[in-house]
């Protein structure tokens, strides 16, 4: 299907939904509104859960990075001290 015919079909579907909503009884309208509000609430909850999980993973990654960084700095300092010690203890020519 071409984009124009897809757009036209979507527009027709929207018009049909609007017409059905306008012709619906107040009970049916309330049912549709409740369904939409429930879907909105579920999406908001899912978005908040996803955001908190992402923050949690970011914090874990930062913690792991800082841990590995400090380990690398410690090893580098130890290696530097070992080299300096060997240089000091090396026989002078």
PyMOL Python script that loads the backbone (N, CA, C, O; Angstrom):
from pymol import cmd

cmd.read_pdbstr("""\
ATOM      1  N   UNK A   1       0.827  -1.184   0.000  1.00  0.00           N
ATOM      2  CA  UNK A   1       0.000   0.000   0.000  1.00  0.00           C
ATOM      3  C   UNK A   1       0.870   1.244   0.000  1.00  0.00           C
ATOM      4  O   UNK A   1       1.909   1.304   0.656  1.00  0.00           O
ATOM      5  N   UNK A   2       0.428   2.207  -0.733  1.00  0.00           N
ATOM      6  CA  UNK A   2       1.148   3.470  -0.758  1.00  0.00           C
ATOM      7  C   UNK A   2       0.851   4.247   0.517  1.00  0.00           C
ATOM      8  O   UNK A   2      -0.135   3.997   1.211  1.00  0.00           O
ATOM      9  N   UNK A   3       1.726   5.188   0.798  1.00  0.00           N
ATOM     10  CA  UNK A   3       1.554   5.995   2.002  1.00  0.00           C
ATOM     11  C   UNK A   3       0.252   6.780   1.988  1.00  0.00           C
ATOM     12  O   UNK A   3      -0.395   6.937   3.023  1.00  0.00           O
ATOM     13  N   UNK A   4      -0.129   7.270   0.823  1.00  0.00           N
ATOM     14  CA  UNK A   4      -1.361   8.068   0.751  1.00  0.00           C
ATOM     15  C   UNK A   4      -2.585   7.209   1.049  1.00  0.00           C
ATOM     16  O   UNK A   4      -3.511   7.667   1.718  1.00  0.00           O
ATOM     17  N   UNK A   5      -2.602   5.969   0.562  1.00  0.00           N
ATOM     18  CA  UNK A   5      -3.760   5.115   0.835  1.00  0.00           C
ATOM     19  C   UNK A   5      -3.765   4.660   2.293  1.00  0.00           C
ATOM     20  O   UNK A   5      -4.836   4.465   2.869  1.00  0.00           O
ATOM     21  N   UNK A   6      -2.588   4.486   2.902  1.00  0.00           N
ATOM     22  CA  UNK A   6      -2.519   4.150   4.327  1.00  0.00           C
ATOM     23  C   UNK A   6      -3.053   5.307   5.163  1.00  0.00           C
ATOM     24  O   UNK A   6      -3.804   5.106   6.117  1.00  0.00           O
ATOM     25  N   UNK A   7      -2.660   6.499   4.796  1.00  0.00           N
ATOM     26  CA  UNK A   7      -3.119   7.686   5.510  1.00  0.00           C
ATOM     27  C   UNK A   7      -4.629   7.858   5.356  1.00  0.00           C
ATOM     28  O   UNK A   7      -5.322   8.211   6.311  1.00  0.00           O
ATOM     29  N   UNK A   8      -5.120   7.612   4.173  1.00  0.00           N
ATOM     30  CA  UNK A   8      -6.555   7.721   3.918  1.00  0.00           C
ATOM     31  C   UNK A   8      -7.328   6.679   4.723  1.00  0.00           C
ATOM     32  O   UNK A   8      -8.389   6.985   5.269  1.00  0.00           O
ATOM     33  N   UNK A   9      -6.816   5.463   4.804  1.00  0.00           N
ATOM     34  CA  UNK A   9      -7.468   4.417   5.590  1.00  0.00           C
ATOM     35  C   UNK A   9      -7.468   4.782   7.069  1.00  0.00           C
ATOM     36  O   UNK A   9      -8.467   4.578   7.759  1.00  0.00           O
ATOM     37  N   UNK A  10      -6.371   5.314   7.552  1.00  0.00           N
ATOM     38  CA  UNK A  10      -6.281   5.727   8.952  1.00  0.00           C
ATOM     39  C   UNK A  10      -7.245   6.872   9.243  1.00  0.00           C
ATOM     40  O   UNK A  10      -7.893   6.895  10.290  1.00  0.00           O
ATOM     41  N   UNK A  11      -7.337   7.800   8.332  1.00  0.00           N
ATOM     42  CA  UNK A  11      -8.266   8.918   8.484  1.00  0.00           C
ATOM     43  C   UNK A  11      -9.710   8.418   8.501  1.00  0.00           C
ATOM     44  O   UNK A  11     -10.521   8.887   9.300  1.00  0.00           O
ATOM     45  N   UNK A  12     -10.028   7.476   7.629  1.00  0.00           N
ATOM     46  CA  UNK A  12     -11.373   6.895   7.599  1.00  0.00           C
ATOM     47  C   UNK A  12     -11.692   6.152   8.881  1.00  0.00           C
ATOM     48  O   UNK A  12     -12.809   6.236   9.391  1.00  0.00           O
ATOM     49  N   UNK A  13     -10.725   5.431   9.399  1.00  0.00           N
ATOM     50  CA  UNK A  13     -10.918   4.713  10.654  1.00  0.00           C
ATOM     51  C   UNK A  13     -11.148   5.680  11.805  1.00  0.00           C
ATOM     52  O   UNK A  13     -11.989   5.439  12.671  1.00  0.00           O
ATOM     53  N   UNK A  14     -10.401   6.768  11.809  1.00  0.00           N
ATOM     54  CA  UNK A  14     -10.591   7.793  12.839  1.00  0.00           C
ATOM     55  C   UNK A  14     -11.963   8.439  12.746  1.00  0.00           C
ATOM     56  O   UNK A  14     -12.612   8.687  13.763  1.00  0.00           O
ATOM     57  N   UNK A  15     -12.399   8.709  11.530  1.00  0.00           N
ATOM     58  CA  UNK A  15     -13.722   9.312  11.335  1.00  0.00           C
ATOM     59  C   UNK A  15     -14.822   8.358  11.793  1.00  0.00           C
ATOM     60  O   UNK A  15     -15.800   8.786  12.406  1.00  0.00           O
ATOM     61  N   UNK A  16     -14.668   7.078  11.501  1.00  0.00           N
ATOM     62  CA  UNK A  16     -15.646   6.082  11.935  1.00  0.00           C
ATOM     63  C   UNK A  16     -15.690   5.998  13.460  1.00  0.00           C
ATOM     64  O   UNK A  16     -16.767   5.934  14.052  1.00  0.00           O
ATOM     65  N   UNK A  17     -14.533   5.997  14.082  1.00  0.00           N
ATOM     66  CA  UNK A  17     -14.483   5.942  15.546  1.00  0.00           C
ATOM     67  C   UNK A  17     -15.133   7.181  16.154  1.00  0.00           C
ATOM     68  O   UNK A  17     -15.873   7.080  17.133  1.00  0.00           O
ATOM     69  N   UNK A  18     -14.860   8.339  15.583  1.00  0.00           N
ATOM     70  CA  UNK A  18     -15.463   9.586  16.076  1.00  0.00           C
ATOM     71  C   UNK A  18     -16.981   9.544  15.933  1.00  0.00           C
ATOM     72  O   UNK A  18     -17.702   9.926  16.854  1.00  0.00           O
ATOM     73  N   UNK A  19     -17.463   9.084  14.791  1.00  0.00           N
ATOM     74  CA  UNK A  19     -18.905   8.999  14.546  1.00  0.00           C
ATOM     75  C   UNK A  19     -19.571   8.043  15.529  1.00  0.00           C
ATOM     76  O   UNK A  19     -20.636   8.338  16.071  1.00  0.00           O
ATOM     77  N   UNK A  20     -18.922   6.876  15.757  1.00  0.00           N
ATOM     78  CA  UNK A  20     -19.468   5.895  16.704  1.00  0.00           C
ATOM     79  C   UNK A  20     -19.494   6.463  18.110  1.00  0.00           C
ATOM     80  O   UNK A  20     -20.439   6.221  18.861  1.00  0.00           O
ATOM     81  N   UNK A  21     -18.465   7.217  18.474  1.00  0.00           N
ATOM     82  CA  UNK A  21     -18.420   7.812  19.814  1.00  0.00           C
ATOM     83  C   UNK A  21     -19.524   8.850  19.976  1.00  0.00           C
ATOM     84  O   UNK A  21     -20.182   8.902  21.015  1.00  0.00           O
ATOM     85  N   UNK A  22     -19.728   9.671  18.955  1.00  0.00           N
ATOM     86  CA  UNK A  22     -20.765  10.709  19.023  1.00  0.00           C
ATOM     87  C   UNK A  22     -22.168  10.093  19.103  1.00  0.00           C
ATOM     88  O   UNK A  22     -23.052  10.658  19.746  1.00  0.00           O
ATOM     89  N   UNK A  23     -22.374   8.951  18.461  1.00  0.00           N
ATOM     90  CA  UNK A  23     -23.681   8.297  18.455  1.00  0.00           C
ATOM     91  C   UNK A  23     -23.886   7.391  19.674  1.00  0.00           C
ATOM     92  O   UNK A  23     -24.987   6.884  19.886  1.00  0.00           O
ATOM     93  N   UNK A  24     -22.841   7.183  20.475  1.00  0.00           N
ATOM     94  CA  UNK A  24     -22.914   6.249  21.601  1.00  0.00           C
ATOM     95  C   UNK A  24     -23.757   6.818  22.737  1.00  0.00           C
ATOM     96  O   UNK A  24     -23.937   8.028  22.866  1.00  0.00           O
ATOM     97  N   UNK A  25     -24.264   5.903  23.550  1.00  0.00           N
ATOM     98  CA  UNK A  25     -25.018   6.309  24.737  1.00  0.00           C
ATOM     99  C   UNK A  25     -24.037   6.824  25.788  1.00  0.00           C
ATOM    100  O   UNK A  25     -22.840   6.551  25.695  1.00  0.00           O
ATOM    101  N   UNK A  26     -24.518   7.554  26.771  1.00  0.00           N
ATOM    102  CA  UNK A  26     -23.613   8.035  27.826  1.00  0.00           C
ATOM    103  C   UNK A  26     -22.875   6.896  28.546  1.00  0.00           C
ATOM    104  O   UNK A  26     -21.726   7.066  28.953  1.00  0.00           O
ATOM    105  N   UNK A  27     -23.531   5.738  28.704  1.00  0.00           N
ATOM    106  CA  UNK A  27     -22.865   4.597  29.346  1.00  0.00           C
ATOM    107  C   UNK A  27     -21.710   4.087  28.483  1.00  0.00           C
ATOM    108  O   UNK A  27     -20.632   3.777  28.988  1.00  0.00           O
ATOM    109  N   UNK A  28     -21.953   4.007  27.182  1.00  0.00           N
ATOM    110  CA  UNK A  28     -20.894   3.551  26.272  1.00  0.00           C
ATOM    111  C   UNK A  28     -19.742   4.553  26.239  1.00  0.00           C
ATOM    112  O   UNK A  28     -18.574   4.165  26.197  1.00  0.00           O
ATOM    113  N   UNK A  29     -20.077   5.844  26.257  1.00  0.00           N
ATOM    114  CA  UNK A  29     -19.029   6.871  26.285  1.00  0.00           C
ATOM    115  C   UNK A  29     -18.206   6.757  27.558  1.00  0.00           C
ATOM    116  O   UNK A  29     -16.982   6.882  27.527  1.00  0.00           O
ATOM    117  N   UNK A  30     -18.883   6.518  28.686  1.00  0.00           N
ATOM    118  CA  UNK A  30     -18.164   6.375  29.949  1.00  0.00           C
ATOM    119  C   UNK A  30     -17.258   5.147  29.911  1.00  0.00           C
ATOM    120  O   UNK A  30     -16.148   5.171  30.444  1.00  0.00           O
ATOM    121  N   UNK A  31     -17.731   4.085  29.285  1.00  0.00           N
ATOM    122  CA  UNK A  31     -16.931   2.865  29.162  1.00  0.00           C
ATOM    123  C   UNK A  31     -15.662   3.139  28.346  1.00  0.00           C
ATOM    124  O   UNK A  31     -14.576   2.687  28.708  1.00  0.00           O
ATOM    125  N   UNK A  32     -15.807   3.873  27.256  1.00  0.00           N
ATOM    126  CA  UNK A  32     -14.652   4.233  26.426  1.00  0.00           C
ATOM    127  C   UNK A  32     -13.695   5.130  27.208  1.00  0.00           C
ATOM    128  O   UNK A  32     -12.481   4.931  27.170  1.00  0.00           O
ATOM    129  N   UNK A  33     -14.245   6.118  27.919  1.00  0.00           N
ATOM    130  CA  UNK A  33     -13.400   7.012  28.716  1.00  0.00           C
ATOM    131  C   UNK A  33     -12.647   6.248  29.796  1.00  0.00           C
ATOM    132  O   UNK A  33     -11.464   6.499  30.030  1.00  0.00           O
ATOM    133  N   UNK A  34     -13.338   5.308  30.460  1.00  0.00           N
ATOM    134  CA  UNK A  34     -12.681   4.499  31.490  1.00  0.00           C
ATOM    135  C   UNK A  34     -11.560   3.657  30.890  1.00  0.00           C
ATOM    136  O   UNK A  34     -10.486   3.522  31.476  1.00  0.00           O
ATOM    137  N   UNK A  35     -11.825   3.095  29.714  1.00  0.00           N
ATOM    138  CA  UNK A  35     -10.807   2.287  29.045  1.00  0.00           C
ATOM    139  C   UNK A  35      -9.579   3.129  28.704  1.00  0.00           C
ATOM    140  O   UNK A  35      -8.446   2.697  28.916  1.00  0.00           O
ATOM    141  N   UNK A  36      -9.807   4.330  28.175  1.00  0.00           N
ATOM    142  CA  UNK A  36      -8.689   5.209  27.824  1.00  0.00           C
ATOM    143  C   UNK A  36      -7.927   5.670  29.064  1.00  0.00           C
ATOM    144  O   UNK A  36      -6.697   5.719  29.050  1.00  0.00           O
ATOM    145  N   UNK A  37      -8.645   6.009  30.134  1.00  0.00           N
ATOM    146  CA  UNK A  37      -7.976   6.428  31.368  1.00  0.00           C
ATOM    147  C   UNK A  37      -7.164   5.291  31.970  1.00  0.00           C
ATOM    148  O   UNK A  37      -6.065   5.507  32.480  1.00  0.00           O
ATOM    149  N   UNK A  38      -7.709   4.077  31.911  1.00  0.00           N
ATOM    150  CA  UNK A  38      -6.994   2.912  32.422  1.00  0.00           C
ATOM    151  C   UNK A  38      -5.723   2.667  31.612  1.00  0.00           C
ATOM    152  O   UNK A  38      -4.667   2.380  32.177  1.00  0.00           O
ATOM    153  N   UNK A  39      -5.828   2.779  30.294  1.00  0.00           N
ATOM    154  CA  UNK A  39      -4.654   2.597  29.436  1.00  0.00           C
ATOM    155  C   UNK A  39      -3.610   3.668  29.727  1.00  0.00           C
ATOM    156  O   UNK A  39      -2.415   3.377  29.766  1.00  0.00           O
ATOM    157  N   UNK A  40      -4.053   4.898  29.930  1.00  0.00           N
ATOM    158  CA  UNK A  40      -3.132   5.999  30.252  1.00  0.00           C
ATOM    159  C   UNK A  40      -2.424   5.737  31.574  1.00  0.00           C
ATOM    160  O   UNK A  40      -1.214   5.933  31.686  1.00  0.00           O
ATOM    161  N   UNK A  41      -3.185   5.293  32.577  1.00  0.00           N
ATOM    162  CA  UNK A  41      -2.589   4.994  33.883  1.00  0.00           C
ATOM    163  C   UNK A  41      -1.571   3.859  33.787  1.00  0.00           C
ATOM    164  O   UNK A  41      -0.507   3.913  34.403  1.00  0.00           O
ATOM    165  N   UNK A  42      -1.910   2.833  33.007  1.00  0.00           N
ATOM    166  CA  UNK A  42      -0.982   1.713  32.835  1.00  0.00           C
ATOM    167  C   UNK A  42       0.297   2.155  32.133  1.00  0.00           C
ATOM    168  O   UNK A  42       1.390   1.734  32.511  1.00  0.00           O
ATOM    169  N   UNK A  43       0.166   2.998  31.118  1.00  0.00           N
ATOM    170  CA  UNK A  43       1.347   3.492  30.415  1.00  0.00           C
ATOM    171  C   UNK A  43       2.204   4.368  31.318  1.00  0.00           C
ATOM    172  O   UNK A  43       3.432   4.298  31.268  1.00  0.00           O
ATOM    173  N   UNK A  44       1.571   5.184  32.135  1.00  0.00           N
ATOM    174  CA  UNK A  44       2.311   6.033  33.071  1.00  0.00           C
ATOM    175  C   UNK A  44       3.065   5.179  34.077  1.00  0.00           C
ATOM    176  O   UNK A  44       4.232   5.438  34.372  1.00  0.00           O
ATOM    177  N   UNK A  45       2.395   4.157  34.603  1.00  0.00           N
ATOM    178  CA  UNK A  45       3.034   3.259  35.571  1.00  0.00           C
ATOM    179  C   UNK A  45       4.214   2.535  34.917  1.00  0.00           C
ATOM    180  O   UNK A  45       5.290   2.434  35.505  1.00  0.00           O
ATOM    181  N   UNK A  46       4.004   2.038  33.706  1.00  0.00           N
ATOM    182  CA  UNK A  46       5.069   1.338  32.996  1.00  0.00           C
ATOM    183  C   UNK A  46       6.245   2.274  32.731  1.00  0.00           C
ATOM    184  O   UNK A  46       7.400   1.877  32.881  1.00  0.00           O
ATOM    185  N   UNK A  47       5.958   3.504  32.339  1.00  0.00           N
ATOM    186  CA  UNK A  47       7.022   4.484  32.097  1.00  0.00           C
ATOM    187  C   UNK A  47       7.798   4.796  33.357  1.00  0.00           C
ATOM    188  O   UNK A  47       9.024   4.899  33.322  1.00  0.00           O
ATOM    189  N   UNK A  48       7.097   4.949  34.477  1.00  0.00           N
ATOM    190  CA  UNK A  48       7.777   5.220  35.745  1.00  0.00           C
ATOM    191  C   UNK A  48       8.628   4.035  36.185  1.00  0.00           C
ATOM    192  O   UNK A  48       9.741   4.215  36.679  1.00  0.00           O
ATOM    193  N   UNK A  49       8.102   2.816  36.005  1.00  0.00           N
ATOM    194  CA  UNK A  49       8.875   1.621  36.348  1.00  0.00           C
ATOM    195  C   UNK A  49      10.128   1.527  35.488  1.00  0.00           C
ATOM    196  O   UNK A  49      11.209   1.201  35.977  1.00  0.00           O
ATOM    197  N   UNK A  50       9.970   1.814  34.213  1.00  0.00           N
ATOM    198  CA  UNK A  50      11.103   1.763  33.297  1.00  0.00           C
ATOM    199  C   UNK A  50      12.148   2.810  33.657  1.00  0.00           C
ATOM    200  O   UNK A  50      13.347   2.538  33.608  1.00  0.00           O
ATOM    201  N   UNK A  51      11.697   3.997  34.017  1.00  0.00           N
ATOM    202  CA  UNK A  51      12.614   5.070  34.399  1.00  0.00           C
ATOM    203  C   UNK A  51      13.378   4.709  35.665  1.00  0.00           C
ATOM    204  O   UNK A  51      14.588   4.925  35.738  1.00  0.00           O
ATOM    205  N   UNK A  52      12.687   4.161  36.664  1.00  0.00           N
ATOM    206  CA  UNK A  52      13.369   3.800  37.910  1.00  0.00           C
ATOM    207  C   UNK A  52      14.356   2.663  37.678  1.00  0.00           C
ATOM    208  O   UNK A  52      15.426   2.649  38.285  1.00  0.00           O
ATOM    209  N   UNK A  53      14.020   1.715  36.818  1.00  0.00           N
ATOM    210  CA  UNK A  53      14.940   0.611  36.506  1.00  0.00           C
ATOM    211  C   UNK A  53      16.176   1.145  35.788  1.00  0.00           C
ATOM    212  O   UNK A  53      17.291   0.697  36.055  1.00  0.00           O
ATOM    213  N   UNK A  54      15.984   2.091  34.887  1.00  0.00           N
ATOM    214  CA  UNK A  54      17.121   2.687  34.178  1.00  0.00           C
ATOM    215  C   UNK A  54      18.026   3.440  35.146  1.00  0.00           C
ATOM    216  O   UNK A  54      19.249   3.350  35.042  1.00  0.00           O
ATOM    217  N   UNK A  55      17.444   4.178  36.082  1.00  0.00           N
ATOM    218  CA  UNK A  55      18.239   4.892  37.091  1.00  0.00           C
ATOM    219  C   UNK A  55      19.020   3.906  37.947  1.00  0.00           C
ATOM    220  O   UNK A  55      20.188   4.132  38.263  1.00  0.00           O
ATOM    221  N   UNK A  56      18.365   2.813  38.318  1.00  0.00           N
ATOM    222  CA  UNK A  56      19.012   1.787  39.133  1.00  0.00           C
ATOM    223  C   UNK A  56      20.206   1.183  38.390  1.00  0.00           C
ATOM    224  O   UNK A  56      21.278   1.008  38.969  1.00  0.00           O
ATOM    225  N   UNK A  57      20.018   0.870  37.120  1.00  0.00           N
ATOM    226  CA  UNK A  57      21.104   0.298  36.324  1.00  0.00           C
ATOM    227  C   UNK A  57      22.235   1.303  36.130  1.00  0.00           C
ATOM    228  O   UNK A  57      23.408   0.928  36.132  1.00  0.00           O
ATOM    229  N   UNK A  58      21.889   2.573  35.964  1.00  0.00           N
ATOM    230  CA  UNK A  58      22.910   3.611  35.820  1.00  0.00           C
ATOM    231  C   UNK A  58      23.739   3.718  37.091  1.00  0.00           C
ATOM    232  O   UNK A  58      24.963   3.832  37.033  1.00  0.00           O
ATOM    233  N   UNK A  59      23.070   3.681  38.238  1.00  0.00           N
ATOM    234  CA  UNK A  59      23.785   3.757  39.509  1.00  0.00           C
ATOM    235  C   UNK A  59      24.705   2.554  39.705  1.00  0.00           C
ATOM    236  O   UNK A  59      25.828   2.702  40.187  1.00  0.00           O
ATOM    237  N   UNK A  60      24.229   1.358  39.332  1.00  0.00           N
ATOM    238  CA  UNK A  60      25.063   0.157  39.443  1.00  0.00           C
ATOM    239  C   UNK A  60      26.285   0.263  38.534  1.00  0.00           C
ATOM    240  O   UNK A  60      27.392  -0.105  38.927  1.00  0.00           O
ATOM    241  N   UNK A  61      26.079   0.767  37.320  1.00  0.00           N
ATOM    242  CA  UNK A  61      27.190   0.902  36.375  1.00  0.00           C
ATOM    243  C   UNK A  61      28.213   1.910  36.884  1.00  0.00           C
ATOM    244  O   UNK A  61      29.417   1.673  36.783  1.00  0.00           O
ATOM    245  N   UNK A  62      27.749   3.034  37.431  1.00  0.00           N
ATOM    246  CA  UNK A  62      28.673   4.030  37.987  1.00  0.00           C
ATOM    247  C   UNK A  62      29.457   3.450  39.155  1.00  0.00           C
ATOM    248  O   UNK A  62      30.658   3.688  39.282  1.00  0.00           O
ATOM    249  N   UNK A  63      28.779   2.689  40.009  1.00  0.00           N
ATOM    250  CA  UNK A  63      29.435   2.076  41.162  1.00  0.00           C
ATOM    251  C   UNK A  63      30.508   1.088  40.703  1.00  0.00           C
ATOM    252  O   UNK A  63      31.615   1.073  41.242  1.00  0.00           O
ATOM    253  N   UNK A  64      30.180   0.272  39.717  1.00  0.00           N
ATOM    254  CA  UNK A  64      31.141  -0.712  39.198  1.00  0.00           C
ATOM    255  C   UNK A  64      32.319   0.007  38.547  1.00  0.00           C
ATOM    256  O   UNK A  64      33.469  -0.391  38.731  1.00  0.00           O
ATOM    257  N   UNK A  65      32.036   1.064  37.786  1.00  0.00           N
ATOM    258  CA  UNK A  65      33.103   1.825  37.143  1.00  0.00           C
ATOM    259  C   UNK A  65      34.046   2.416  38.177  1.00  0.00           C
ATOM    260  O   UNK A  65      35.266   2.315  38.042  1.00  0.00           O
ATOM    261  N   UNK A  66      33.478   3.038  39.216  1.00  0.00           N
ATOM    262  CA  UNK A  66      34.313   3.640  40.257  1.00  0.00           C
ATOM    263  C   UNK A  66      35.129   2.585  40.992  1.00  0.00           C
ATOM    264  O   UNK A  66      36.277   2.837  41.358  1.00  0.00           O
ATOM    265  N   UNK A  67      34.551   1.410  41.211  1.00  0.00           N
ATOM    266  CA  UNK A  67      35.271   0.321  41.870  1.00  0.00           C
ATOM    267  C   UNK A  67      36.449  -0.137  41.009  1.00  0.00           C
ATOM    268  O   UNK A  67      37.565  -0.290  41.508  1.00  0.00           O
ATOM    269  N   UNK A  68      36.200  -0.353  39.727  1.00  0.00           N
ATOM    270  CA  UNK A  68      37.276  -0.787  38.828  1.00  0.00           C
ATOM    271  C   UNK A  68      38.340   0.296  38.677  1.00  0.00           C
ATOM    272  O   UNK A  68      39.529  -0.010  38.584  1.00  0.00           O
ATOM    273  N   UNK A  69      37.922   1.547  38.652  1.00  0.00           N
ATOM    274  CA  UNK A  69      38.863   2.656  38.542  1.00  0.00           C
ATOM    275  C   UNK A  69      39.776   2.698  39.756  1.00  0.00           C
ATOM    276  O   UNK A  69      40.987   2.871  39.615  1.00  0.00           O
ATOM    277  N   UNK A  70      39.209   2.540  40.951  1.00  0.00           N
ATOM    278  CA  UNK A  70      40.041   2.571  42.161  1.00  0.00           C
ATOM    279  C   UNK A  70      40.968   1.364  42.213  1.00  0.00           C
ATOM    280  O   UNK A  70      42.103   1.480  42.676  1.00  0.00           O
ATOM    281  N   UNK A  71      40.507   0.216  41.749  1.00  0.00           N
ATOM    282  CA  UNK A  71      41.381  -0.964  41.696  1.00  0.00           C
ATOM    283  C   UNK A  71      42.542  -0.728  40.741  1.00  0.00           C
ATOM    284  O   UNK A  71      43.681  -1.085  41.044  1.00  0.00           O
ATOM    285  N   UNK A  72      42.261  -0.132  39.594  1.00  0.00           N
ATOM    286  CA  UNK A  72      43.318   0.145  38.620  1.00  0.00           C
ATOM    287  C   UNK A  72      44.309   1.158  39.174  1.00  0.00           C
ATOM    288  O   UNK A  72      45.515   1.011  38.977  1.00  0.00           O
ATOM    289  N   UNK A  73      43.821   2.177  39.863  1.00  0.00           N
ATOM    290  CA  UNK A  73      44.722   3.173  40.453  1.00  0.00           C
ATOM    291  C   UNK A  73      45.596   2.542  41.530  1.00  0.00           C
ATOM    292  O   UNK A  73      46.779   2.864  41.633  1.00  0.00           O
ATOM    293  N   UNK A  74      45.028   1.653  42.329  1.00  0.00           N
ATOM    294  CA  UNK A  74      45.799   0.964  43.365  1.00  0.00           C
ATOM    295  C   UNK A  74      46.889   0.111  42.736  1.00  0.00           C
ATOM    296  O   UNK A  74      48.037   0.148  43.180  1.00  0.00           O
ATOM    297  N   UNK A  75      46.546  -0.650  41.716  1.00  0.00           N
ATOM    298  CA  UNK A  75      47.541  -1.500  41.041  1.00  0.00           C
ATOM    299  C   UNK A  75      48.626  -0.645  40.399  1.00  0.00           C
ATOM    300  O   UNK A  75      49.802  -1.006  40.431  1.00  0.00           O
ATOM    301  N   UNK A  76      48.235   0.485  39.817  1.00  0.00           N
ATOM    302  CA  UNK A  76      49.210   1.368  39.191  1.00  0.00           C
ATOM    303  C   UNK A  76      50.163   1.934  40.244  1.00  0.00           C
ATOM    304  O   UNK A  76      51.369   2.013  40.008  1.00  0.00           O
ATOM    305  N   UNK A  77      49.632   2.328  41.398  1.00  0.00           N
ATOM    306  CA  UNK A  77      50.486   2.839  42.471  1.00  0.00           C
ATOM    307  C   UNK A  77      51.434   1.761  42.981  1.00  0.00           C
ATOM    308  O   UNK A  77      52.604   2.035  43.247  1.00  0.00           O
ATOM    309  N   UNK A  78      50.933   0.538  43.119  1.00  0.00           N
ATOM    310  CA  UNK A  78      51.785  -0.565  43.566  1.00  0.00           C
ATOM    311  C   UNK A  78      52.898  -0.834  42.561  1.00  0.00           C
ATOM    312  O   UNK A  78      54.046  -1.050  42.948  1.00  0.00           O
ATOM    313  N   UNK A  79      52.567  -0.822  41.279  1.00  0.00           N
ATOM    314  CA  UNK A  79      53.573  -1.061  40.246  1.00  0.00           C
ATOM    315  C   UNK A  79      54.599   0.067  40.237  1.00  0.00           C
ATOM    316  O   UNK A  79      55.792  -0.183  40.070  1.00  0.00           O
ATOM    317  N   UNK A  80      54.151   1.291  40.415  1.00  0.00           N
ATOM    318  CA  UNK A  80      55.053   2.445  40.447  1.00  0.00           C
ATOM    319  C   UNK A  80      56.017   2.328  41.621  1.00  0.00           C
ATOM    320  O   UNK A  80      57.212   2.579  41.471  1.00  0.00           O
ATOM    321  N   UNK A  81      55.501   1.946  42.795  1.00  0.00           N
ATOM    322  CA  UNK A  81      56.360   1.769  43.966  1.00  0.00           C
ATOM    323  C   UNK A  81      57.361   0.647  43.750  1.00  0.00           C
ATOM    324  O   UNK A  81      58.517   0.765  44.156  1.00  0.00           O
ATOM    325  N   UNK A  82      56.937  -0.435  43.117  1.00  0.00           N
ATOM    326  CA  UNK A  82      57.842  -1.554  42.859  1.00  0.00           C
ATOM    327  C   UNK A  82      58.959  -1.127  41.915  1.00  0.00           C
ATOM    328  O   UNK A  82      60.116  -1.494  42.120  1.00  0.00           O
ATOM    329  N   UNK A  83      58.631  -0.367  40.900  1.00  0.00           N
ATOM    330  CA  UNK A  83      59.649   0.100  39.954  1.00  0.00           C
ATOM    331  C   UNK A  83      60.612   1.049  40.650  1.00  0.00           C
ATOM    332  O   UNK A  83      61.824   0.951  40.455  1.00  0.00           O
ATOM    333  N   UNK A  84      60.091   1.969  41.461  1.00  0.00           N
ATOM    334  CA  UNK A  84      60.960   2.906  42.179  1.00  0.00           C
ATOM    335  C   UNK A  84      61.878   2.161  43.142  1.00  0.00           C
ATOM    336  O   UNK A  84      63.042   2.529  43.300  1.00  0.00           O
ATOM    337  N   UNK A  85      61.367   1.130  43.776  1.00  0.00           N
ATOM    338  CA  UNK A  85      62.179   0.339  44.702  1.00  0.00           C
ATOM    339  C   UNK A  85      63.293  -0.387  43.957  1.00  0.00           C
ATOM    340  O   UNK A  85      64.426  -0.446  44.435  1.00  0.00           O
ATOM    341  N   UNK A  86      62.975  -0.936  42.793  1.00  0.00           N
ATOM    342  CA  UNK A  86      63.995  -1.632  42.008  1.00  0.00           C
ATOM    343  C   UNK A  86      65.054  -0.657  41.516  1.00  0.00           C
ATOM    344  O   UNK A  86      66.237  -0.996  41.463  1.00  0.00           O
ATOM    345  N   UNK A  87      64.637   0.549  41.158  1.00  0.00           N
ATOM    346  CA  UNK A  87      65.595   1.554  40.689  1.00  0.00           C
ATOM    347  C   UNK A  87      66.519   1.954  41.834  1.00  0.00           C
ATOM    348  O   UNK A  87      67.720   2.119  41.626  1.00  0.00           O
ATOM    349  N   UNK A  88      65.978   2.110  43.037  1.00  0.00           N
ATOM    350  CA  UNK A  88      66.790   2.492  44.190  1.00  0.00           C
ATOM    351  C   UNK A  88      67.751   1.379  44.587  1.00  0.00           C
ATOM    352  O   UNK A  88      68.872   1.655  45.014  1.00  0.00           O
ATOM    353  N   UNK A  89      67.333   0.141  44.452  1.00  0.00           N
ATOM    354  CA  UNK A  89      68.165  -0.991  44.862  1.00  0.00           C
ATOM    355  C   UNK A  89      69.080  -1.491  43.754  1.00  0.00           C
ATOM    356  O   UNK A  89      69.896  -2.384  43.983  1.00  0.00           O
ATOM    357  N   UNK A  90      68.958  -0.936  42.577  1.00  0.00           N
ATOM    358  CA  UNK A  90      69.801  -1.372  41.462  1.00  0.00           C
ATOM    359  C   UNK A  90      71.236  -0.921  41.721  1.00  0.00           C
ATOM    360  O   UNK A  90      71.473   0.174  42.230  1.00  0.00           O
ATOM    361  N   UNK A  91      72.194  -1.789  41.360  1.00  0.00           N
ATOM    362  CA  UNK A  91      73.600  -1.400  41.544  1.00  0.00           C
ATOM    363  C   UNK A  91      73.954  -0.212  40.649  1.00  0.00           C
ATOM    364  O   UNK A  91      73.593  -0.159  39.473  1.00  0.00           O
ATOM    365  N   UNK A  92      74.667   0.729  41.245  1.00  0.00           N
ATOM    366  CA  UNK A  92      75.074   1.930  40.522  1.00  0.00           C
ATOM    367  C   UNK A  92      76.312   1.610  39.689  1.00  0.00           C
ATOM    368  O   UNK A  92      77.200   0.906  40.170  1.00  0.00           O
ATOM    369  N   UNK A  93      76.394   2.086  38.500  1.00  0.00           N
ATOM    370  CA  UNK A  93      77.532   1.813  37.631  1.00  0.00           C
ATOM    371  C   UNK A  93      78.635   2.804  37.815  1.00  0.00           C
ATOM    372  O   UNK A  93      79.668   2.709  37.152  1.00  0.00           O
TER     373      UNK A  93
END
""", "prot")
cmd.dss("prot")
cmd.show_as("cartoon", "prot")
cmd.util.cbc("prot")
cmd.orient("prot")
